[in-house]
Amino acid sequence: MMTASVNQTYWRGLDLLKFILAFFIVATHCRLSEECPAVKGVLDVLFSMAVPLYFAISSYLFTRRLDSLDDDRKPDLLKHYLLRLAILFCTWYILSLPATLNLWWKVATPKETVYALFLGCTARGYWFIKVLGINLTLLFLCRRKKLFVLLTIFSVLVFFVFAFNYVFHFFSYPYSPYYSFYYHLGFCCMGVWFARKPQMLHQLEQHSGYLAIGWLLLFTAAVVWMPLRPLFLLLSLILVFPCFSRESQGKDLRNLRHISTFVYMSQFLVIYYYDRLFEGTQSFLTLSPVRFSIVTVLCLTLASASLALEHRFPVLKYLR
């Protein structure tokens, strides 16, 4: 979440990738694939890459910065990240209170609330922030090589247990393991491996054409045969991440990074009020492709306006 990287080295490809992935997530929450049955399987598999890649990118950048610091400064970096995540979470949680009251607090049972407080989130879309904070803390505590190897093995095994067992896929929110930290810990561990194996990333990048072909074949197989989808998510990190991880000097894409964060955080409120506005109507505006287009434009407009006004209203920086 820090805006400057080590030695003014930037990862513009990762900023661009996060920007693209933000709209995959918006499309998912707008249920874009539901009214496109001919391509539903294709869109579902494509959009499923977004969250794992987000976690891998975040842990990659965190580890690159962590490993560049002296041991006595490393705890300060973790505190900085956790504070930044806490401010982001609390700011948007407060803004989303009207929606959260209707969608959660008025309907959730005490059991669901207790579970969500510890292993989920009472504001559905913001579980990602909680999970990222927990997983970055675990990565920090297990940063020594042997501990990290054990953590990686454990997290990948846990992921496959839950991902391949389709019983868990039908658990209602918040009981679904998907919204808990352990489900996504393996993706965060992959980001750490990328950060600590730069030569491997560079070698993979040299064969980006083959990686693209490999990803396309794997993607097609996952669309055709559903049991391959969990494996597709892990292997996609290896096939996609290196293509966007090249370091560059000079101007970064910091604003693009901020916009992608704002779009992710704001989409839930925009979708909520959009649905309330057209609730019970049969207008073409309720069609998912139309809704996705309008929500995307609104989120981008709000993000651009917020960035433009930050110099006059510094408090707006807490929105991204």
FINULO-204968 format. One record per residue (C-alpha): residue number from 1; residue in one letter; x negated, y negated, z. Coordinates in nm, 2 decimals. Example, Ala and Ser with C-alpha at 12.3 -4.5 7.8 and 13.67 -1.06 7.14 Angstrom:
2
{1,"A",{-1.23,0.45,0.78}},
{2,"S",{-1.37,0.11,0.71}},
% end
This chain:
320
{1,"M",{0.00,0.00,0.00}},
{2,"M",{-0.30,-0.23,0.02}},
{3,"T",{-0.32,-0.46,-0.28}},
{4,"A",{-0.70,-0.45,-0.33}},
{5,"S",{-0.90,-0.14,-0.38}},
{6,"V",{-1.26,-0.06,-0.31}},
{7,"N",{-1.52,-0.28,-0.49}},
{8,"Q",{-1.24,-0.44,-0.69}},
{9,"T",{-1.18,-0.12,-0.88}},
{10,"Y",{-0.83,-0.08,-1.01}},
{11,"W",{-0.62,0.21,-1.13}},
{12,"R",{-0.40,0.04,-1.39}},
{13,"G",{-0.29,0.37,-1.53}},
{14,"L",{-0.15,0.47,-1.19}},
{15,"D",{0.03,0.14,-1.16}},
{16,"L",{0.18,0.20,-1.50}},
{17,"L",{0.28,0.55,-1.41}},
{18,"K",{0.45,0.44,-1.09}},
{19,"F",{0.64,0.18,-1.28}},
{20,"I",{0.77,0.45,-1.53}},
{21,"L",{0.85,0.69,-1.24}},
{22,"A",{1.06,0.43,-1.06}},
{23,"F",{1.31,0.44,-1.35}},
{24,"F",{1.31,0.82,-1.35}},
{25,"I",{1.43,0.79,-0.99}},
{26,"V",{1.69,0.53,-1.07}},
{27,"A",{1.82,0.75,-1.35}},
{28,"T",{1.84,1.04,-1.11}},
{29,"H",{2.04,0.84,-0.86}},
{30,"C",{2.27,0.70,-1.13}},
{31,"R",{2.33,1.07,-1.23}},
{32,"L",{2.24,1.00,-1.58}},
{33,"S",{2.21,1.36,-1.68}},
{34,"E",{2.56,1.45,-1.56}},
{35,"E",{2.73,1.29,-1.86}},
{36,"C",{2.47,1.41,-2.10}},
{37,"P",{2.53,1.79,-2.09}},
{38,"A",{2.34,1.85,-2.41}},
{39,"V",{2.02,1.73,-2.25}},
{40,"K",{2.09,1.78,-1.88}},
{41,"G",{1.83,2.05,-1.83}},
{42,"V",{1.57,1.85,-2.01}},
{43,"L",{1.64,1.53,-1.81}},
{44,"D",{1.66,1.71,-1.47}},
{45,"V",{1.32,1.87,-1.52}},
{46,"L",{1.17,1.55,-1.65}},
{47,"F",{1.30,1.33,-1.36}},
{48,"S",{1.20,1.59,-1.10}},
{49,"M",{0.84,1.50,-1.16}},
{50,"A",{0.88,1.15,-1.02}},
{51,"V",{0.88,1.21,-0.64}},
{52,"P",{0.58,1.46,-0.64}},
{53,"L",{0.37,1.22,-0.85}},
{54,"Y",{0.46,0.93,-0.63}},
{55,"F",{0.34,1.12,-0.32}},
{56,"A",{0.02,1.23,-0.50}},
{57,"I",{-0.06,0.87,-0.62}},
{58,"S",{0.00,0.73,-0.27}},
{59,"S",{-0.23,0.99,-0.10}},
{60,"Y",{-0.49,0.95,-0.37}},
{61,"L",{-0.52,0.58,-0.32}},
{62,"F",{-0.51,0.61,0.06}},
{63,"T",{-0.79,0.87,0.05}},
{64,"R",{-1.01,0.67,-0.19}},
{65,"R",{-1.00,0.38,0.05}},
{66,"L",{-1.03,0.59,0.36}},
{67,"D",{-1.35,0.77,0.23}},
{68,"S",{-1.51,0.44,0.14}},
{69,"L",{-1.50,0.32,0.50}},
{70,"D",{-1.72,0.39,0.80}},
{71,"D",{-1.58,0.63,1.06}},
{72,"D",{-1.50,0.35,1.31}},
{73,"R",{-1.30,0.16,1.05}},
{74,"K",{-1.09,0.45,0.93}},
{75,"P",{-0.82,0.43,1.20}},
{76,"D",{-0.77,0.07,1.11}},
{77,"L",{-0.68,0.16,0.76}},
{78,"L",{-0.42,0.42,0.88}},
{79,"K",{-0.27,0.16,1.11}},
{80,"H",{-0.25,-0.09,0.82}},
{81,"Y",{-0.07,0.16,0.60}},
{82,"L",{0.17,0.27,0.88}},
{83,"L",{0.25,-0.09,0.97}},
{84,"R",{0.31,-0.18,0.60}},
{85,"L",{0.54,0.12,0.56}},
{86,"A",{0.72,0.04,0.89}},
{87,"I",{0.79,-0.32,0.78}},
{88,"L",{0.91,-0.21,0.44}},
{89,"F",{1.14,0.05,0.59}},
{90,"C",{1.28,-0.18,0.86}},
{91,"T",{1.34,-0.47,0.61}},
{92,"W",{1.53,-0.26,0.37}},
{93,"Y",{1.72,-0.07,0.64}},
{94,"I",{1.85,-0.39,0.78}},
{95,"L",{1.95,-0.51,0.43}},
{96,"S",{2.13,-0.18,0.37}},
{97,"L",{2.32,-0.17,0.70}},
{98,"P",{2.66,-0.23,0.54}},
{99,"A",{2.61,0.06,0.31}},
{100,"T",{2.45,0.28,0.58}},
{101,"L",{2.75,0.21,0.81}},
{102,"N",{2.99,0.34,0.55}},
{103,"L",{2.78,0.62,0.41}},
{104,"W",{2.63,0.75,0.73}},
{105,"W",{2.73,0.61,1.07}},
{106,"K",{3.10,0.63,1.01}},
{107,"V",{3.10,0.99,0.88}},
{108,"A",{2.79,1.17,1.02}},
{109,"T",{2.82,1.40,1.32}},
{110,"P",{2.59,1.36,1.63}},
{111,"K",{2.41,1.68,1.52}},
{112,"E",{2.34,1.54,1.17}},
{113,"T",{2.22,1.21,1.32}},
{114,"V",{1.98,1.38,1.56}},
{115,"Y",{1.84,1.59,1.27}},
{116,"A",{1.81,1.29,1.04}},
{117,"L",{1.63,1.09,1.30}},
{118,"F",{1.35,1.35,1.33}},
{119,"L",{1.35,1.54,1.00}},
{120,"G",{1.54,1.32,0.76}},
{121,"C",{1.67,0.97,0.74}},
{122,"T",{2.01,0.80,0.81}},
{123,"A",{1.96,0.58,0.51}},
{124,"R",{1.93,0.84,0.24}},
{125,"G",{1.71,0.67,-0.01}},
{126,"Y",{1.45,0.56,0.24}},
{127,"W",{1.35,0.90,0.36}},
{128,"F",{1.05,0.87,0.12}},
{129,"I",{0.90,0.60,0.34}},
{130,"K",{0.93,0.80,0.66}},
{131,"V",{0.79,1.12,0.49}},
{132,"L",{0.50,0.92,0.34}},
{133,"G",{0.40,0.78,0.68}},
{134,"I",{0.41,1.12,0.85}},
{135,"N",{0.21,1.29,0.57}},
{136,"L",{-0.05,1.02,0.56}},
{137,"T",{-0.10,1.06,0.93}},
{138,"L",{-0.13,1.44,0.90}},
{139,"L",{-0.39,1.39,0.62}},
{140,"F",{-0.58,1.15,0.84}},
{141,"L",{-0.58,1.39,1.14}},
{142,"C",{-0.69,1.68,0.91}},
{143,"R",{-0.94,1.49,0.70}},
{144,"R",{-1.23,1.72,0.80}},
{145,"K",{-1.29,1.98,0.52}},
{146,"K",{-1.19,2.30,0.70}},
{147,"L",{-0.88,2.15,0.86}},
{148,"F",{-0.78,2.00,0.53}},
{149,"V",{-0.82,2.33,0.34}},
{150,"L",{-0.60,2.50,0.60}},
{151,"L",{-0.34,2.22,0.57}},
{152,"T",{-0.34,2.25,0.19}},
{153,"I",{-0.29,2.62,0.20}},
{154,"F",{-0.01,2.59,0.46}},
{155,"S",{0.17,2.31,0.28}},
{156,"V",{0.17,2.48,-0.06}},
{157,"L",{0.30,2.81,0.10}},
{158,"V",{0.57,2.61,0.28}},
{159,"F",{0.67,2.44,-0.05}},
{160,"F",{0.70,2.76,-0.24}},
{161,"V",{0.90,2.92,0.04}},
{162,"F",{1.16,2.65,0.03}},
{163,"A",{1.14,2.57,-0.34}},
{164,"F",{1.18,2.93,-0.46}},
{165,"N",{1.46,3.02,-0.21}},
{166,"Y",{1.77,2.87,-0.37}},
{167,"V",{1.96,2.92,-0.05}},
{168,"F",{1.80,2.60,0.07}},
{169,"H",{1.89,2.41,-0.24}},
{170,"F",{2.25,2.41,-0.14}},
{171,"F",{2.20,2.27,0.21}},
{172,"S",{2.39,1.95,0.26}},
{173,"Y",{2.22,1.62,0.35}},
{174,"P",{2.03,1.58,0.58}},
{175,"Y",{1.97,1.96,0.64}},
{176,"S",{1.80,2.01,0.30}},
{177,"P",{1.43,2.06,0.34}},
{178,"Y",{1.38,1.83,0.04}},
{179,"Y",{1.42,1.53,0.27}},
{180,"S",{1.16,1.64,0.52}},
{181,"F",{0.78,1.58,0.54}},
{182,"Y",{0.68,1.95,0.51}},
{183,"Y",{0.84,1.99,0.17}},
{184,"H",{0.62,1.72,0.01}},
{185,"L",{0.30,1.77,0.21}},
{186,"G",{0.15,1.98,-0.07}},
{187,"F",{0.19,1.70,-0.32}},
{188,"C",{0.01,1.47,-0.09}},
{189,"C",{-0.27,1.72,-0.04}},
{190,"M",{-0.31,1.74,-0.42}},
{191,"G",{-0.36,1.36,-0.42}},
{192,"V",{-0.64,1.40,-0.17}},
{193,"W",{-0.81,1.67,-0.38}},
{194,"F",{-0.80,1.44,-0.68}},
{195,"A",{-0.96,1.16,-0.47}},
{196,"R",{-1.24,1.38,-0.35}},
{197,"K",{-1.31,1.55,-0.68}},
{198,"P",{-1.36,1.25,-0.92}},
{199,"Q",{-1.59,1.46,-1.15}},
{200,"M",{-1.31,1.71,-1.19}},
{201,"L",{-1.06,1.43,-1.28}},
{202,"H",{-1.31,1.29,-1.53}},
{203,"Q",{-1.36,1.62,-1.70}},
{204,"L",{-0.98,1.68,-1.72}},
{205,"E",{-0.94,1.33,-1.86}},
{206,"Q",{-1.18,1.42,-2.14}},
{207,"H",{-0.93,1.68,-2.25}},
{208,"S",{-0.61,1.48,-2.22}},
{209,"G",{-0.49,1.60,-2.55}},
{210,"Y",{-0.50,1.96,-2.43}},
{211,"L",{-0.34,1.86,-2.10}},
{212,"A",{-0.05,1.70,-2.29}},
{213,"I",{0.00,2.01,-2.50}},
{214,"G",{-0.02,2.23,-2.18}},
{215,"W",{0.23,2.00,-2.00}},
{216,"L",{0.47,2.01,-2.30}},
{217,"L",{0.46,2.40,-2.31}},
{218,"L",{0.51,2.42,-1.93}},
{219,"F",{0.79,2.16,-1.95}},
{220,"T",{0.97,2.36,-2.22}},
{221,"A",{0.94,2.68,-2.02}},
{222,"A",{1.08,2.51,-1.70}},
{223,"V",{1.38,2.38,-1.90}},
{224,"V",{1.45,2.73,-2.04}},
{225,"W",{1.38,2.93,-1.72}},
{226,"M",{1.48,2.76,-1.39}},
{227,"P",{1.26,2.98,-1.16}},
{228,"L",{0.95,2.81,-1.32}},
{229,"R",{1.05,2.46,-1.20}},
{230,"P",{0.88,2.47,-0.86}},
{231,"L",{0.56,2.58,-1.03}},
{232,"F",{0.61,2.31,-1.29}},
{233,"L",{0.61,2.04,-1.03}},
{234,"L",{0.27,2.14,-0.89}},
{235,"L",{0.10,2.21,-1.22}},
{236,"S",{0.24,1.88,-1.36}},
{237,"L",{0.03,1.70,-1.11}},
{238,"I",{-0.28,1.86,-1.25}},
{239,"L",{-0.17,1.80,-1.61}},
{240,"V",{-0.04,1.45,-1.58}},
{241,"F",{-0.24,1.28,-1.31}},
{242,"P",{-0.58,1.28,-1.48}},
{243,"C",{-0.43,1.11,-1.79}},
{244,"F",{-0.36,0.80,-1.58}},
{245,"S",{-0.64,0.80,-1.32}},
{246,"R",{-0.92,0.62,-1.51}},
{247,"E",{-1.08,0.34,-1.30}},
{248,"S",{-1.11,-0.01,-1.45}},
{249,"Q",{-1.27,-0.33,-1.36}},
{250,"G",{-1.11,-0.67,-1.40}},
{251,"K",{-0.74,-0.77,-1.39}},
{252,"D",{-0.52,-0.51,-1.23}},
{253,"L",{-0.14,-0.45,-1.27}},
{254,"R",{-0.06,-0.55,-0.92}},
{255,"N",{0.27,-0.72,-1.01}},
{256,"L",{0.38,-0.41,-1.19}},
{257,"R",{0.30,-0.21,-0.88}},
{258,"H",{0.51,-0.46,-0.67}},
{259,"I",{0.80,-0.44,-0.91}},
{260,"S",{0.81,-0.06,-0.91}},
{261,"T",{0.82,-0.07,-0.52}},
{262,"F",{1.10,-0.33,-0.53}},
{263,"V",{1.30,-0.14,-0.79}},
{264,"Y",{1.27,0.18,-0.59}},
{265,"M",{1.38,0.01,-0.26}},
{266,"S",{1.66,-0.20,-0.41}},
{267,"Q",{1.82,0.05,-0.64}},
{268,"F",{2.02,0.21,-0.35}},
{269,"L",{2.19,-0.11,-0.26}},
{270,"V",{2.26,-0.21,-0.62}},
{271,"I",{2.41,0.14,-0.70}},
{272,"Y",{2.62,0.12,-0.38}},
{273,"Y",{2.77,-0.21,-0.46}},
{274,"Y",{2.81,-0.13,-0.82}},
{275,"D",{3.01,0.19,-0.73}},
{276,"R",{3.22,-0.01,-0.49}},
{277,"L",{3.30,-0.27,-0.75}},
{278,"F",{3.43,-0.01,-1.00}},
{279,"E",{3.56,0.25,-0.75}},
{280,"G",{3.88,0.41,-0.88}},
{281,"T",{3.86,0.26,-1.23}},
{282,"Q",{3.82,0.43,-1.56}},
{283,"S",{3.62,0.16,-1.73}},
{284,"F",{3.33,0.24,-1.97}},
{285,"L",{3.12,0.06,-1.71}},
{286,"T",{3.14,0.36,-1.49}},
{287,"L",{2.98,0.59,-1.75}},
{288,"S",{2.64,0.69,-1.62}},
{289,"P",{2.43,0.57,-1.92}},
{290,"V",{2.60,0.23,-1.89}},
{291,"R",{2.56,0.22,-1.51}},
{292,"F",{2.19,0.32,-1.54}},
{293,"S",{2.13,0.04,-1.79}},
{294,"I",{2.30,-0.23,-1.58}},
{295,"V",{2.14,-0.11,-1.25}},
{296,"T",{1.80,-0.11,-1.41}},
{297,"V",{1.84,-0.46,-1.55}},
{298,"L",{1.97,-0.59,-1.21}},
{299,"C",{1.68,-0.43,-1.02}},
{300,"L",{1.42,-0.57,-1.26}},
{301,"T",{1.58,-0.91,-1.24}},
{302,"L",{1.59,-0.91,-0.86}},
{303,"A",{1.23,-0.79,-0.85}},
{304,"S",{1.10,-1.06,-1.09}},
{305,"A",{1.29,-1.33,-0.91}},
{306,"S",{1.15,-1.22,-0.57}},
{307,"L",{0.79,-1.22,-0.70}},
{308,"A",{0.84,-1.56,-0.86}},
{309,"L",{0.98,-1.71,-0.54}},
{310,"E",{0.72,-1.56,-0.30}},
{311,"H",{0.50,-1.87,-0.30}},
{312,"R",{0.79,-2.07,-0.17}},
{313,"F",{0.94,-1.81,0.05}},
{314,"P",{0.65,-1.59,0.18}},
{315,"V",{0.90,-1.37,0.37}},
{316,"L",{0.99,-1.21,0.04}},
{317,"K",{0.67,-1.02,0.03}},
{318,"Y",{0.82,-0.78,0.29}},
{319,"L",{1.06,-0.66,0.02}},
{320,"R",{0.78,-0.48,-0.17}},
% end
